[in-house]
Amino acid sequence: SQQGEEDPQALSIQEGENATMNCSYKTSINNLQWYRQNSGRGLVHLILIRSNEREKHSGRLRVTLDTSKKSSSLLITASRAADTASYFCATDGLDYGQNFVFGPGTRLSVLP
Amino acid sequence: EAQVTQNPRYLITVTGKKLTVTCSQNMNHEYMSWYRQDPGLGLRQIYYSMNVEVTDKGDVPEGYKVSRKEKRNFPLILESPSPNQTSLYFCASSLWTGGTGELFFGEGSRLTVL
């Protein structure tokens, strides 16, 4: 069962622009995390937001969480070519035990 | 250095020839998990383990086995590989604290079954 769904599937922007990716999920969660994957490499943790938090910042990253809409967004400000990667959200749901489930990801291309 | 180590990184094998992909972590994490990644499908969970001798099926467990005899190791076993198991496999671990622990991933094992 796929819990998270990222949107859009692919995003192409110019360097310096902001990139926004969205994640929707189906069941109640404890936490939501965002990960980044450079092509073919292992995923790297970016940020975690708890279900009782609405917004969190880390450097150029801003994450929001709306539990009433079961959705989250990841904003990358002032994007750089090095931000080109795939971004995934992962949730640990209350309904399916202690486990992490990933969405299909958003492929971000930042053009120089 | 904290890390998750998978081996082999690349493997080409033939249908039916049993193989094991090893995964080891040096962070004393309770939680470990295996995922496969296929184009357009994201990461799909195969099996996970909350601690030693505790394993559970993920979304796509068919054709795979796992064991967790030691905390640091979580091997993935393909008893009789088939071409549809050609994929990129990732092992991950986490210090599970009610889901607030981040996942640490290995670098991946690219498996081709002919």
Backbone of each chain as ProteinMPNN parsed JSONL, in Angstrom:
{"seq_chain_A": "SQQGEEDPQALSIQEGENATMNCSYKTSINNLQWYRQNSGRGLVHLILIRSNEREKHSGRLRVTLDTSKKSSSLLITASRAADTASYFCATDGLDYGQNFVFGPGTRLSVLP", "coords_chain_A": {"N_chain_A": [[0.862, -1.18, 0.0], [0.672, 2.084, -0.968], [1.577, 4.863, 0.696], [2.408, 7.601, 0.595], [2.185, 10.177, -1.875], [3.889, 11.94, -4.184], [3.904, 15.155, -5.753], [4.664, 17.555, -8.176], [5.362, 14.842, -10.544], [7.63, 15.357, -11.941], [9.818, 18.16, -12.15], [11.035, 21.112, -13.512], [13.25, 23.751, -13.27], [14.77, 27.064, -13.289], [18.038, 27.941, -12.163], [18.221, 29.582, -9.036], [15.523, 30.052, -8.818], [12.574, 29.189, -6.869], [11.615, 25.951, -5.68], [8.84, 23.883, -5.372], [7.469, 21.068, -3.903], [4.977, 18.601, -3.46], [3.325, 16.413, -1.141], [1.045, 13.883, -0.621], [-0.882, 11.931, 1.615], [-2.505, 8.97, 2.957], [-3.435, 7.884, 5.417], [-3.62, 8.454, 9.005], [-0.76, 9.881, 10.576], [2.375, 9.615, 12.413], [4.757, 10.989, 11.991], [6.32, 12.851, 9.32], [8.677, 12.589, 6.801], [11.22, 13.97, 4.689], [13.236, 13.044, 1.972], [16.209, 12.956, -0.03], [17.495, 11.949, -3.175], [20.263, 11.476, -5.045], [21.056, 10.65, -8.395], [20.591, 7.249, -8.68], [21.811, 6.748, -6.259], [22.019, 6.161, -2.642], [19.323, 7.152, -0.464], [19.086, 10.282, 1.242], [18.485, 11.744, 4.334], [16.519, 14.639, 4.796], [14.724, 16.303, 6.323], [12.527, 16.185, 9.129], [9.16, 16.285, 10.114], [6.897, 16.566, 12.716], [3.653, 15.237, 13.562], [2.269, 17.083, 15.057], [3.301, 19.485, 14.373], [3.401, 22.361, 12.248], [5.019, 23.724, 10.509], [8.4, 23.749, 9.391], [11.858, 24.592, 9.307], [14.956, 24.325, 7.582], [17.893, 25.475, 6.823], [17.878, 26.221, 3.44], [15.533, 24.932, 3.107], [12.054, 24.493, 3.493], [9.432, 23.084, 5.165], [6.05, 22.203, 5.223], [3.155, 21.045, 6.951], [-0.041, 19.775, 6.736], [-2.304, 18.321, 8.48], [-5.023, 18.04, 8.38], [-5.637, 18.03, 5.728], [-4.1, 15.992, 4.988], [-1.505, 16.351, 3.839], [1.709, 17.511, 2.702], [4.27, 19.911, 2.062], [7.319, 20.612, 0.39], [9.588, 23.122, 0.19], [12.165, 24.453, -1.656], [14.324, 27.009, -1.52], [15.851, 29.535, -3.585], [17.16, 27.875, -5.592], [19.79, 25.631, -6.631], [22.029, 24.263, -9.092], [23.093, 21.992, -8.012], [21.033, 21.013, -6.504], [19.592, 19.374, -8.056], [17.925, 16.403, -8.213], [16.104, 13.527, -6.978], [13.217, 13.718, -4.94], [11.734, 12.505, -2.042], [8.885, 11.764, -0.029], [8.28, 10.357, 3.167], [6.329, 8.412, 5.296], [5.269, 7.443, 8.569], [2.823, 5.483, 9.511], [-0.047, 5.518, 11.646], [-1.861, 3.562, 11.281], [-0.67, 1.377, 10.107], [1.24, 0.308, 11.695], [4.596, 0.335, 13.075], [6.422, 1.64, 10.825], [8.042, 2.661, 7.795], [6.904, 4.287, 4.918], [7.276, 5.035, 1.538], [6.659, 7.556, -0.963], [6.337, 7.859, -4.613], [8.068, 9.822, -5.483], [9.496, 13.019, -6.542], [11.033, 14.262, -9.364], [13.473, 16.564, -9.583], [14.833, 19.022, -11.619], [17.319, 21.348, -11.885], [18.193, 23.951, -13.774], [21.182, 25.417, -15.028]], "CA_chain_A": [[0.0, 0.0, 0.0], [1.512, 3.259, -1.098], [1.015, 5.857, 1.571], [2.654, 8.951, 0.137], [2.196, 10.443, -3.304], [4.456, 13.256, -4.438], [3.36, 15.88, -6.89], [4.517, 16.824, -9.438], [6.304, 13.747, -10.738], [8.877, 15.955, -12.41], [9.802, 19.622, -12.075], [12.24, 21.676, -14.098], [13.291, 25.182, -12.981], [16.056, 27.709, -13.482], [18.809, 28.218, -10.955], [17.79, 30.797, -8.351], [14.084, 29.992, -8.566], [12.133, 28.306, -5.792], [10.981, 24.695, -6.103], [7.864, 23.38, -4.407], [6.983, 19.721, -4.137], [3.903, 18.264, -2.546], [3.171, 15.011, -0.772], [-0.24, 13.575, 0.007], [-0.892, 10.607, 2.212], [-3.886, 8.485, 3.099], [-3.866, 7.575, 6.783], [-3.015, 9.29, 10.046], [0.684, 9.64, 10.706], [3.125, 10.16, 13.535], [5.749, 11.932, 11.463], [6.561, 12.823, 7.89], [10.067, 12.927, 6.525], [11.605, 14.187, 3.3], [14.551, 12.513, 1.617], [16.739, 13.329, -1.336], [18.286, 10.905, -3.806], [20.998, 11.741, -6.273], [20.796, 9.583, -9.345], [21.074, 5.908, -8.418], [22.501, 6.638, -4.968], [21.147, 5.988, -1.49], [18.575, 8.333, -0.053], [19.644, 11.044, 2.353], [17.453, 12.421, 5.095], [16.55, 16.103, 4.761], [14.011, 16.973, 7.409], [11.389, 15.47, 9.712], [8.157, 17.128, 10.742], [5.99, 15.749, 13.514], [2.238, 15.459, 13.23], [1.742, 18.244, 15.783], [3.977, 20.68, 13.862], [2.816, 22.86, 11.002], [6.053, 24.229, 9.606], [9.75, 23.556, 9.884], [12.86, 25.141, 8.4], [16.325, 23.859, 7.715], [18.645, 26.128, 5.742], [17.021, 26.669, 2.334], [14.362, 24.065, 3.043], [10.903, 24.792, 4.346], [8.434, 22.022, 5.071], [4.781, 22.439, 5.902], [2.33, 19.863, 7.137], [-1.457, 20.028, 6.994], [-2.858, 16.997, 8.78], [-6.444, 17.989, 8.01], [-5.667, 17.709, 4.294], [-3.172, 14.887, 4.794], [-0.557, 16.759, 2.809], [2.912, 18.222, 3.111], [5.002, 20.493, 0.944], [8.742, 20.903, 0.571], [10.009, 24.281, -0.589], [13.595, 24.713, -1.716], [14.473, 28.385, -1.99], [17.087, 29.899, -4.284], [17.693, 26.574, -5.984], [21.102, 25.537, -7.282], [22.147, 23.089, -9.962], [23.394, 20.845, -7.154], [19.78, 20.51, -5.922], [19.02, 18.402, -8.993], [17.831, 15.11, -7.534], [14.727, 13.105, -6.709], [12.822, 14.001, -3.568], [10.705, 11.57, -1.594], [8.353, 11.884, 1.315], [8.098, 9.074, 3.837], [5.455, 8.547, 6.453], [5.062, 6.289, 9.427], [1.4, 5.626, 9.752], [-0.615, 4.925, 12.851], [-2.699, 2.422, 10.923], [0.065, 0.22, 9.621], [2.309, -0.06, 12.61], [5.827, 1.118, 13.1], [7.025, 1.343, 9.545], [8.194, 3.814, 6.917], [6.418, 4.056, 3.566], [7.701, 6.116, 0.655], [5.949, 7.857, -2.194], [7.099, 7.607, -5.837], [9.103, 10.833, -5.648], [9.486, 14.105, -7.526], [12.332, 14.447, -9.987], [13.736, 17.998, -9.744], [15.976, 19.416, -12.45], [17.622, 22.764, -11.769], [19.01, 24.275, -14.944], [22.088, 26.543, -14.752]], "C_chain_A": [[0.898, 1.229, 0.0], [0.865, 4.382, -0.315], [1.164, 7.243, 0.983], [2.642, 9.051, -1.372], [2.756, 11.837, -3.499], [3.883, 13.843, -5.717], [4.158, 17.172, -7.031], [5.485, 15.65, -9.517], [7.657, 14.268, -11.178], [8.719, 17.465, -12.438], [11.12, 20.142, -12.615], [12.205, 23.19, -13.89], [14.67, 25.739, -13.289], [16.731, 27.923, -12.131], [18.355, 29.543, -10.354], [16.3, 30.826, -8.063], [13.8, 29.085, -7.367], [11.462, 27.065, -6.373], [10.056, 24.222, -5.004], [7.387, 22.007, -4.833], [5.958, 19.379, -3.071], [3.827, 16.763, -2.307], [1.805, 14.846, -0.131], [-0.183, 12.156, 0.536], [-2.306, 10.232, 2.617], [-4.343, 8.312, 4.542], [-3.174, 8.49, 7.777], [-1.56, 8.894, 10.265], [1.215, 10.142, 12.039], [4.036, 11.293, 13.061], [5.804, 11.814, 9.949], [7.986, 13.29, 7.653], [10.25, 13.143, 5.026], [13.033, 13.703, 3.107], [14.906, 12.969, 0.219], [17.569, 12.166, -1.866], [18.955, 11.449, -5.051], [20.961, 10.479, -7.116], [21.434, 8.254, -8.964], [21.767, 5.708, -7.087], [21.503, 6.388, -3.846], [20.46, 7.284, -1.111], [19.222, 8.974, 1.167], [18.528, 11.825, 3.019], [17.623, 13.936, 5.028], [15.941, 16.711, 6.014], [12.852, 16.097, 7.861], [10.446, 16.486, 10.332], [7.175, 16.232, 11.476], [4.549, 16.128, 13.211], [1.658, 16.666, 13.955], [2.454, 19.549, 15.385], [3.355, 21.09, 12.54], [3.871, 23.315, 10.003], [7.411, 24.003, 10.258], [10.739, 24.048, 8.831], [14.197, 24.465, 8.658], [17.107, 24.436, 6.55], [17.708, 26.665, 4.681], [15.753, 25.833, 2.192], [13.272, 24.552, 3.994], [9.871, 23.706, 4.111], [7.188, 22.449, 5.828], [4.016, 21.131, 5.974], [0.916, 20.293, 7.472], [-2.13, 18.675, 7.226], [-4.342, 16.909, 8.424], [-6.602, 17.634, 6.537], [-4.775, 16.519, 3.972], [-2.189, 15.225, 3.675], [0.606, 17.522, 3.427], [3.532, 18.84, 1.869], [6.442, 20.743, 1.359], [9.092, 22.042, -0.368], [11.527, 24.391, -0.506], [13.752, 26.109, -2.293], [15.82, 28.573, -2.671], [17.824, 28.655, -4.768], [19.025, 26.688, -6.731], [21.123, 24.298, -8.155], [22.386, 21.829, -9.132], [22.152, 20.296, -6.451], [19.096, 19.516, -6.849], [19.096, 17.009, -8.389], [16.364, 14.697, -7.525], [14.439, 13.296, -5.237], [11.632, 13.122, -3.206], [10.177, 11.969, -0.229], [8.15, 10.476, 1.864], [7.262, 9.3, 5.081], [5.501, 7.273, 7.281], [3.652, 6.398, 9.955], [0.941, 4.935, 11.014], [-1.371, 3.646, 12.524], [-1.925, 1.218, 10.432], [1.335, 0.002, 10.427], [3.548, 0.784, 12.465], [6.61, 0.811, 11.84], [7.098, 2.619, 8.722], [7.703, 3.45, 5.523], [6.726, 5.279, 2.716], [6.734, 6.318, -0.508], [6.857, 7.646, -3.392], [8.135, 8.681, -6.146], [8.815, 11.889, -6.689], [10.897, 14.266, -8.043], [12.513, 15.928, -10.269], [14.977, 18.208, -10.599], [16.15, 20.913, -12.322], [18.629, 23.099, -12.862], [19.884, 25.484, -14.661], [21.803, 27.73, -15.668]], "O_chain_A": [[1.767, 1.385, 0.858], [-0.25, 4.806, -0.618], [0.189, 7.986, 0.875], [3.042, 8.118, -2.068], [2.168, 12.814, -3.034], [3.446, 13.133, -6.622], [4.317, 17.857, -6.021], [6.336, 15.488, -8.643], [8.697, 13.703, -10.839], [7.638, 17.986, -12.712], [12.191, 19.675, -12.228], [11.241, 23.845, -14.286], [15.618, 24.989, -13.522], [16.073, 28.065, -11.101], [18.129, 30.514, -11.077], [15.855, 31.542, -7.166], [14.658, 28.327, -6.917], [10.823, 27.124, -7.423], [10.444, 24.166, -3.837], [6.958, 21.804, -5.968], [6.063, 19.816, -1.925], [4.213, 15.957, -3.154], [1.448, 15.581, 0.79], [0.485, 11.292, -0.032], [-3.201, 11.077, 2.622], [-5.506, 8.562, 4.859], [-2.246, 9.216, 7.421], [-1.189, 7.725, 10.153], [0.597, 10.974, 12.704], [4.078, 12.38, 13.638], [5.39, 10.808, 9.374], [8.436, 14.273, 8.242], [9.529, 12.573, 4.207], [13.908, 13.916, 3.946], [14.049, 13.314, -0.594], [18.256, 11.483, -1.107], [18.281, 11.84, -6.005], [20.847, 9.371, -6.59], [22.659, 8.134, -8.924], [22.262, 4.616, -6.806], [20.292, 6.401, -4.066], [20.953, 8.374, -1.4], [19.821, 8.3, 2.005], [17.727, 12.483, 2.354], [18.73, 14.452, 5.182], [16.567, 17.533, 6.684], [12.271, 15.359, 7.066], [10.879, 17.43, 10.993], [6.68, 15.252, 10.919], [4.27, 17.2, 12.674], [0.652, 17.22, 13.511], [2.228, 20.592, 15.998], [2.84, 20.25, 11.801], [3.642, 23.293, 8.793], [7.56, 24.053, 11.479], [10.497, 23.937, 7.629], [14.525, 24.087, 9.783], [17.003, 23.952, 5.423], [16.833, 27.477, 4.981], [14.988, 26.021, 1.246], [13.533, 24.96, 5.125], [9.486, 23.445, 2.971], [7.266, 22.987, 6.932], [4.212, 20.23, 5.159], [0.702, 21.085, 8.389], [-2.48, 17.975, 6.275], [-4.858, 15.816, 8.192], [-7.588, 17.009, 6.147], [-4.699, 16.085, 2.822], [-2.058, 14.488, 2.698], [0.503, 18.092, 4.513], [3.339, 18.347, 0.757], [6.737, 21.044, 2.515], [8.911, 21.936, -1.581], [12.099, 24.42, 0.584], [13.357, 26.361, -3.431], [16.79, 27.873, -2.381], [18.972, 28.417, -4.395], [19.328, 27.699, -7.364], [20.318, 23.386, -7.968], [21.943, 20.74, -9.496], [22.212, 19.218, -5.859], [18.116, 18.881, -6.459], [20.176, 16.499, -8.093], [15.497, 15.427, -8.005], [15.3, 13.067, -4.387], [10.663, 13.011, -3.957], [10.924, 12.452, 0.623], [7.884, 9.533, 1.119], [7.469, 10.261, 5.822], [5.738, 6.18, 6.766], [3.329, 7.288, 10.743], [1.475, 3.896, 11.402], [-1.51, 2.76, 13.367], [-2.487, 0.126, 10.349], [2.362, -0.431, 9.904], [3.538, 1.824, 11.807], [7.369, -0.156, 11.788], [6.314, 3.546, 8.926], [8.062, 2.393, 5.004], [6.469, 6.413, 3.12], [6.084, 5.381, -0.97], [8.024, 7.291, -3.225], [9.0, 8.467, -6.995], [8.005, 11.692, -7.594], [11.844, 14.393, -7.267], [11.798, 16.497, -11.094], [16.036, 17.64, -10.331], [15.227, 21.673, -12.618], [19.755, 22.602, -12.873], [19.403, 26.478, -14.117], [22.471, 28.76, -15.57]]}, "seq_chain_B": "EAQVTQNPRYLITVTGKKLTVTCSQNMNHEYMSWYRQDPGLGLRQIYYSMNVEVTDKGDVPEGYKVSRKEKRNFPLILESPSPNQTSLYFCASSLWTGGTGELFFGEGSRLTVL", "coords_chain_B": {"N_chain_B": [[32.959, 5.902, 11.214], [29.516, 6.454, 10.762], [27.51, 4.174, 9.127], [25.692, 2.357, 6.556], [26.206, -0.631, 5.061], [26.158, -2.287, 2.048], [26.405, -5.313, 0.203], [26.641, -7.462, -2.666], [27.508, -4.519, -4.63], [26.926, -4.47, -7.278], [25.471, -6.925, -9.328], [25.161, -9.572, -11.554], [23.154, -12.203, -12.391], [21.77, -15.492, -12.949], [18.55, -16.875, -13.717], [17.074, -18.595, -11.035], [19.356, -19.121, -9.546], [20.419, -19.112, -6.376], [20.882, -16.27, -4.285], [22.42, -13.957, -2.018], [22.088, -10.807, -0.599], [23.977, -8.791, 1.336], [23.614, -6.795, 4.303], [24.779, -4.431, 6.511], [24.947, -2.552, 9.499], [26.483, -0.022, 11.497], [25.535, 1.374, 13.663], [24.087, 0.565, 15.793], [21.346, 0.312, 15.434], [17.878, -0.387, 15.922], [15.848, -0.771, 14.018], [15.581, -2.07, 10.759], [15.455, -2.264, 7.195], [14.435, -3.388, 3.936], [14.298, -2.217, 0.612], [13.056, -2.048, -2.717], [13.766, -0.428, -5.769], [12.24, 0.715, -8.585], [11.927, 2.03, -11.91], [9.639, 4.697, -12.041], [8.1, 3.653, -10.019], [8.956, 4.271, -7.523], [10.147, 3.742, -4.159], [9.676, 0.581, -2.911], [8.716, -1.337, -0.195], [10.207, -4.282, 0.983], [10.834, -6.161, 3.107], [10.904, -5.662, 6.658], [12.462, -5.043, 9.849], [12.024, -4.872, 13.267], [13.639, -5.473, 15.37], [16.106, -7.762, 16.69], [15.44, -11.021, 15.561], [12.866, -10.334, 14.897], [10.833, -9.918, 12.28], [9.008, -8.538, 9.509], [6.645, -8.563, 6.804], [6.8, -6.382, 4.003], [5.46, -4.386, 1.399], [6.001, -5.819, -0.941], [6.858, -8.717, -0.619], [7.087, -11.167, -1.898], [9.019, -13.836, -3.099], [11.284, -13.238, -1.742], [13.417, -13.566, 1.138], [14.289, -12.913, 4.539], [16.496, -12.475, 7.351], [17.157, -11.899, 10.815], [19.406, -12.253, 12.768], [21.405, -11.09, 14.168], [21.868, -7.846, 15.585], [23.137, -5.975, 13.949], [23.108, -6.941, 11.328], [21.262, -7.655, 8.352], [20.407, -9.609, 6.151], [19.306, -10.034, 2.748], [17.639, -12.464, 1.023], [17.426, -14.181, -1.992], [15.894, -16.852, -2.995], [15.309, -18.225, -5.379], [15.96, -16.564, -7.87], [14.228, -14.46, -10.215], [13.677, -12.928, -13.461], [11.966, -10.72, -13.019], [12.806, -9.709, -10.659], [14.9, -8.153, -11.122], [16.379, -5.203, -10.276], [16.99, -2.185, -8.355], [18.273, -2.316, -5.215], [17.827, -1.309, -1.862], [19.105, -1.093, 1.398], [18.185, -0.055, 4.646], [18.489, 1.623, 7.802], [17.429, 2.5, 11.131], [17.35, 4.317, 14.172], [14.916, 3.497, 15.898], [12.63, 5.496, 17.38], [9.821, 5.716, 18.197], [9.207, 6.367, 15.623], [10.525, 8.7, 15.058], [13.083, 8.597, 14.243], [15.566, 9.138, 11.788], [16.017, 7.56, 8.609], [18.821, 5.757, 7.592], [20.521, 5.112, 4.67], [21.934, 2.487, 2.668], [24.267, 2.336, -0.128], [23.115, 1.063, -2.199], [22.259, -1.84, -4.188], [22.653, -3.082, -7.27], [20.871, -5.284, -9.072], [20.778, -7.698, -11.578], [18.866, -10.068, -13.165], [19.129, -12.664, -15.321]], "CA_chain_B": [[31.936, 6.614, 10.453], [28.223, 5.792, 10.765], [27.147, 3.818, 7.764], [25.015, 1.124, 6.186], [27.033, -1.221, 4.0], [25.525, -3.356, 1.285], [27.244, -6.032, -0.757], [27.481, -6.691, -3.58], [26.927, -3.308, -5.19], [26.426, -4.842, -8.603], [25.45, -8.373, -9.507], [24.413, -10.162, -12.658], [23.014, -13.621, -12.119], [20.824, -16.182, -13.826], [17.314, -17.347, -13.087], [17.137, -19.787, -10.201], [20.597, -19.268, -8.764], [20.234, -18.439, -5.079], [21.857, -15.25, -3.939], [22.2, -13.19, -0.793], [22.618, -9.445, -0.534], [24.214, -8.521, 2.75], [23.447, -5.43, 4.786], [25.314, -4.299, 7.85], [25.002, -1.175, 9.993], [27.354, 0.104, 12.67], [24.965, 2.426, 14.501], [23.287, -0.074, 16.846], [19.948, 0.616, 15.169], [16.931, -1.492, 16.054], [15.027, -0.922, 12.819], [16.232, -2.224, 9.459], [14.457, -2.473, 6.156], [14.869, -3.537, 2.553], [13.432, -1.626, -0.403], [13.488, -2.126, -4.102], [13.408, 0.783, -6.505], [12.058, 0.49, -10.015], [11.527, 3.288, -12.56], [8.23, 5.063, -11.988], [7.393, 3.015, -8.897], [9.488, 4.727, -6.248], [10.698, 2.702, -3.291], [8.678, -0.327, -2.358], [9.316, -2.055, 0.913], [10.183, -5.73, 0.829], [10.727, -6.657, 4.474], [11.521, -4.826, 7.653], [12.71, -5.699, 11.127], [12.035, -3.925, 14.385], [14.734, -5.836, 16.269], [16.623, -9.115, 16.456], [14.459, -12.101, 15.483], [11.536, -9.785, 14.594], [10.761, -9.443, 10.899], [7.646, -8.426, 8.976], [6.557, -8.33, 5.371], [6.415, -5.082, 3.496], [4.473, -4.419, 0.327], [6.355, -6.739, -2.022], [7.769, -9.712, -0.043], [7.106, -12.449, -2.626], [10.275, -14.187, -3.736], [12.393, -12.801, -0.89], [13.471, -13.952, 2.54], [15.241, -12.145, 5.338], [16.717, -12.962, 8.705], [17.779, -10.888, 11.694], [19.998, -13.016, 13.88], [22.218, -10.133, 14.924], [21.303, -6.508, 15.441], [23.795, -5.189, 12.915], [23.011, -7.542, 9.998], [19.908, -7.931, 7.862], [20.587, -10.055, 4.772], [18.165, -10.276, 1.861], [17.894, -13.723, 0.326], [16.582, -14.542, -3.129], [16.095, -18.301, -3.087], [15.264, -18.617, -6.783], [15.717, -15.276, -8.527], [13.584, -14.424, -11.526], [13.955, -11.645, -14.121], [11.197, -9.596, -12.471], [13.497, -9.212, -9.478], [15.912, -7.199, -11.572], [15.999, -3.952, -9.632], [17.961, -1.542, -7.474], [17.863, -2.638, -3.855], [18.398, -0.486, -0.799], [18.934, -1.422, 2.8], [18.162, 1.156, 5.469], [18.346, 1.373, 9.232], [16.999, 3.653, 11.909], [17.202, 4.194, 15.618], [13.487, 3.722, 16.006], [12.143, 6.093, 18.613], [8.446, 6.089, 17.893], [9.117, 6.891, 14.263], [11.195, 9.979, 14.875], [14.444, 8.406, 13.773], [15.761, 9.196, 10.338], [16.537, 6.364, 7.974], [20.131, 5.809, 6.947], [20.486, 4.187, 3.547], [23.134, 2.035, 1.979], [24.465, 2.919, -1.455], [22.317, 0.34, -3.18], [22.781, -3.026, -4.883], [21.951, -3.207, -8.557], [20.793, -6.708, -9.393], [20.211, -8.091, -12.867], [18.616, -11.503, -13.263], [18.957, -13.006, -16.742]], "C_chain_B": [[30.64, 5.792, 10.452], [27.83, 5.438, 9.336], [26.367, 2.517, 7.701], [25.75, 0.59, 4.969], [26.304, -2.38, 3.354], [26.556, -4.005, 0.366], [26.475, -7.199, -1.363], [26.786, -5.426, -4.063], [26.325, -3.575, -6.565], [26.491, -6.357, -8.732], [24.604, -8.728, -10.714], [24.359, -11.647, -12.387], [22.0, -14.215, -13.086], [19.631, -16.676, -13.027], [17.563, -18.608, -12.281], [18.381, -19.953, -9.357], [20.513, -18.427, -7.496], [21.314, -17.398, -4.822], [21.434, -14.525, -2.664], [22.843, -11.824, -0.931], [22.768, -9.105, 0.945], [24.005, -7.048, 3.066], [23.937, -5.382, 6.223], [25.336, -2.829, 8.246], [25.797, -1.135, 11.292], [26.836, 1.139, 13.659], [24.095, 1.879, 15.626], [21.79, 0.224, 16.692], [19.068, -0.617, 15.349], [16.25, -1.814, 14.73], [15.892, -1.068, 11.582], [15.182, -2.62, 8.438], [15.115, -2.65, 4.805], [13.81, -2.933, 1.633], [13.967, -2.011, -1.78], [12.974, -0.884, -4.831], [13.384, 0.469, -7.986], [11.557, 1.779, -10.645], [10.029, 3.513, -12.493], [7.465, 4.515, -10.805], [7.92, 3.463, -7.546], [10.123, 3.592, -5.468], [9.559, 1.857, -2.739], [9.365, -1.208, -1.325], [9.138, -3.554, 0.726], [9.936, -6.391, 2.184], [11.319, -5.608, 5.401], [11.634, -5.595, 8.959], [12.787, -4.646, 12.216], [13.149, -4.236, 15.378], [15.161, -7.262, 15.947], [15.474, -10.118, 16.546], [13.037, -11.6, 15.255], [11.541, -9.232, 13.18], [9.308, -9.426, 10.437], [7.691, -8.132, 7.494], [6.212, -6.88, 5.085], [5.387, -5.244, 2.399], [4.745, -5.474, -0.732], [7.297, -7.833, -1.544], [7.953, -10.984, -0.876], [8.446, -12.66, -3.309], [11.504, -13.821, -2.917], [12.278, -13.424, 0.5], [14.471, -13.057, 3.231], [15.453, -12.878, 6.653], [17.36, -11.848, 9.518], [18.267, -11.619, 12.949], [20.867, -12.13, 14.765], [21.649, -8.739, 14.655], [21.878, -5.781, 14.23], [23.534, -5.702, 11.505], [21.569, -7.879, 9.616], [20.013, -8.368, 6.403], [19.276, -10.285, 4.045], [18.51, -11.48, 0.992], [16.895, -13.902, -0.808], [16.844, -16.012, -3.405], [16.169, -18.765, -4.537], [14.945, -17.36, -7.608], [15.063, -15.431, -9.893], [13.831, -13.049, -12.145], [13.164, -10.477, -13.553], [11.761, -9.082, -11.143], [14.719, -8.373, -9.838], [15.506, -5.824, -11.065], [17.202, -3.371, -8.905], [17.458, -1.705, -6.049], [18.594, -1.752, -2.847], [18.081, -1.078, 0.559], [18.962, -0.119, 3.59], [18.017, 0.764, 6.928], [17.977, 2.657, 9.947], [17.011, 3.323, 13.383], [15.749, 4.517, 15.91], [13.133, 4.282, 17.379], [10.746, 6.625, 18.341], [8.31, 6.733, 16.541], [9.836, 8.192, 14.048], [12.624, 9.837, 14.397], [14.541, 8.487, 12.275], [16.314, 7.865, 9.86], [17.9, 6.655, 7.362], [20.15, 4.717, 5.882], [21.882, 3.731, 3.139], [23.188, 2.625, 0.587], [23.728, 2.163, -2.55], [23.045, -0.849, -3.783], [21.968, -3.208, -6.148], [22.028, -4.652, -9.011], [20.144, -6.898, -10.755], [20.086, -9.598, -12.893], [18.306, -11.836, -14.716], [18.123, -14.271, -16.909]], "O_chain_B": [[30.658, 4.592, 10.179], [27.82, 6.293, 8.45], [26.37, 1.704, 8.626], [25.895, 1.288, 3.965], [25.887, -3.327, 4.021], [27.448, -3.347, -0.17], [25.726, -7.869, -0.652], [25.572, -5.296, -3.906], [25.328, -2.964, -6.949], [27.454, -6.988, -8.295], [23.482, -8.248, -10.873], [25.39, -12.285, -12.176], [21.448, -13.515, -13.935], [19.709, -16.867, -11.813], [18.174, -19.562, -12.762], [18.441, -20.858, -8.525], [20.532, -17.197, -7.542], [22.493, -17.613, -5.103], [20.259, -14.492, -2.296], [24.001, -11.705, -1.331], [21.798, -9.133, 1.703], [24.192, -6.176, 2.218], [23.547, -6.207, 7.049], [25.694, -1.965, 7.445], [25.785, -2.082, 12.078], [27.616, 1.719, 14.414], [23.439, 2.644, 16.333], [21.066, 0.369, 17.677], [19.445, -1.731, 14.986], [16.095, -2.98, 14.366], [16.823, -0.291, 11.371], [14.161, -3.225, 8.767], [16.204, -2.135, 4.553], [12.608, -3.104, 1.835], [15.158, -2.26, -1.967], [11.894, -0.369, -4.539], [14.374, 0.018, -8.562], [10.84, 2.544, -10.0], [9.242, 2.633, -12.842], [6.303, 4.868, -10.6], [7.374, 3.067, -6.516], [10.579, 2.605, -6.044], [8.6, 2.378, -2.169], [10.447, -1.747, -1.557], [8.063, -4.029, 0.36], [8.944, -7.095, 2.371], [12.127, -4.776, 4.988], [11.006, -6.635, 9.156], [13.516, -3.661, 12.103], [13.56, -3.364, 16.143], [14.627, -7.887, 15.031], [14.656, -10.077, 17.465], [12.088, -12.371, 15.405], [12.169, -8.21, 12.904], [8.483, -10.205, 10.915], [8.641, -7.534, 6.989], [5.45, -6.241, 5.81], [4.539, -6.135, 2.459], [3.81, -5.974, -1.359], [8.437, -7.892, -2.007], [8.85, -11.784, -0.609], [8.948, -11.779, -4.008], [12.633, -14.063, -3.343], [11.188, -13.76, 0.964], [15.381, -12.512, 2.606], [14.694, -13.776, 7.017], [18.023, -10.966, 8.972], [17.639, -11.6, 14.008], [21.038, -12.392, 15.955], [21.027, -8.498, 13.621], [21.159, -5.042, 13.558], [23.727, -4.947, 10.552], [20.773, -8.323, 10.444], [19.735, -7.573, 5.505], [18.273, -10.677, 4.641], [19.539, -11.505, 0.317], [15.685, -13.791, -0.615], [17.874, -16.379, -3.972], [17.0, -19.605, -4.882], [13.797, -17.133, -7.991], [15.308, -16.393, -10.62], [14.159, -12.102, -11.431], [13.64, -9.342, -13.597], [11.239, -8.122, -10.576], [15.472, -7.942, -8.965], [14.422, -5.334, -11.382], [18.274, -3.973, -8.846], [16.35, -1.282, -5.719], [19.791, -1.487, -2.963], [16.959, -1.503, 0.835], [19.686, 0.811, 3.236], [17.484, -0.299, 7.247], [18.187, 3.757, 9.434], [16.721, 2.197, 13.789], [15.394, 5.673, 16.141], [13.315, 3.623, 18.403], [10.527, 7.834, 18.266], [7.415, 7.548, 16.318], [9.771, 8.751, 12.953], [13.308, 10.834, 14.169], [13.686, 7.959, 11.564], [16.984, 7.145, 10.599], [18.097, 7.674, 6.699], [19.838, 3.557, 6.153], [22.862, 4.468, 3.246], [22.272, 3.331, 0.166], [23.724, 2.588, -3.705], [24.272, -0.869, -3.877], [20.762, -3.454, -6.107], [23.104, -5.175, -9.298], [19.092, -6.327, -11.043], [21.058, -10.321, -12.675], [17.327, -11.341, -15.275], [17.879, -14.705, -18.035]]}, "name": "protein", "num_of_chains": 2, "seq": "SQQGEEDPQALSIQEGENATMNCSYKTSINNLQWYRQNSGRGLVHLILIRSNEREKHSGRLRVTLDTSKKSSSLLITASRAADTASYFCATDGLDYGQNFVFGPGTRLSVLPEAQVTQNPRYLITVTGKKLTVTCSQNMNHEYMSWYRQDPGLGLRQIYYSMNVEVTDKGDVPEGYKVSRKEKRNFPLILESPSPNQTSLYFCASSLWTGGTGELFFGEGSRLTVL"}
